Amino acid sequence: MLRDLERLAARADEPSIRVQELVKAKIQPFDQQSHDQMIKSVDQLATDWVSQLEHSRQNNKAVEQLVLERAAKLRHDITVLHVLGAAARAEAARGDEVNSKLAQEIDKLGEDRAA
């Protein structure tokens, strides 16, 4: 009997199961017109976003083309500078050779007059 009382006391601490009344929903399902407007809004939003992405993609392609054009021009300019540098070096070497020959000829003229 003591055990039965302990079991009853333990059950009293547990929450009892109760049936709740169904509360009538205050929100009605939306009608066909609302449904159509929501679908149209979602379609318009998707169209706008895709349009923005296409615009961004076109801008990226334009920037990419500009980078490629500038890189090609820079490669060309570097090549031109290299060719000019090589020509300047060759001209300087030729000038040194001409100066050396002139100096030798002047020395020979000086020796011929001295003799």
Secondary structure, DSSP 8 states (H G I E B T S, - for coil): -HHHHHHHHHHHHS-----------S-----HHHHHHHHHHHHHHHHHHHHHHHHHHHHHHHHHHHHHHHHHHHHHHHHHHHHHHHHHHHHHHHHHHHHHHHHHHHHHHHHHHH-
